[in-house]
């Protein structure tokens, strides 16, 4: 059998591609090396942009809905703001969220094959041959790579990265008194390392606590996480998960396709460079890739990514550069009414960083910060 679309990887990008392709009538198969539900190192915070895409196809399994945010600058200068209309960010556990996306893709007509490892891809005039770990092959007219930045398809397409960061994360079970304390509230700490920050995300009976900083600062990043956890009084809790991962953000000239193979989500290096938020980019790029693969308009995918996803990434690089030099200025700015409004608009999905930089006052401020 020759499939119309083969999707490698069953995270948000791959499952979005499968959903879009199958719904468009394409014979679609998804190949995933593990099995759902499975744990994934990820903060699990859905901003409005992610929620709009996900809620159109699944009942989002929310563990918390945040309306208050506490900000600190390396543990100091603490303040809390509340979004009076209500929800700012929706918190999910990736094992539940991804499994709902899997069920939606199956419901749309895609076939999901789990515990199937892909070893390589070859192309010929008729399509793509996917080599599997058991020695067999699968044929498709086109393929969507969504197996992460260290996966087979990123290497095959030749994805290049301008930024690589190390994220460390703990999943901490918490007793009822702490659940009450954190319910509806997240914490962001602008960190001591260049471009770094830490977070606490509430998820019912557990907290996701993590830090992220540039690769090459491994020991200092681990020390930052230890000190952050101790400062919050959480050091005595035994983590359910203690994990880390590298996030990779594509360079401006990095390819998005090679022949009949497209890459989406982390495999394409698509994420926001400052916050390192990737779920919204995975959902959107996967949908674009699945639609393009089903239609046979592979160049259309490249054009769509450059139109819709590259501009906010470009803006994110500019913001990260300023934040890296002056995190204290950012901390002070978000405490002001205009800064808080900009923060909430981004969280709600009402604006993006590229639209924010269209404002003359913002561009002037970034210019002053160098």
Helices and strands as residue ranges (DSSP letters): E 2-8, H 12-23, E 28-32, E 45-46, H 48-55, E 64-66, E 68-73, E 76-82, E 89-91, H 94-108, E 111-114, E 118-124, E 127-132, E 137-145, H 152-157, E 161-173, H 176-182, E 185-190, E 197-203, E 206-214, H 218-231, E 239-250, E 257-258, E 261-263, G 265-268, H 279-295, H 298-308, H 310-325, H 327-334, H 337-348, H 353-356, H 360-368
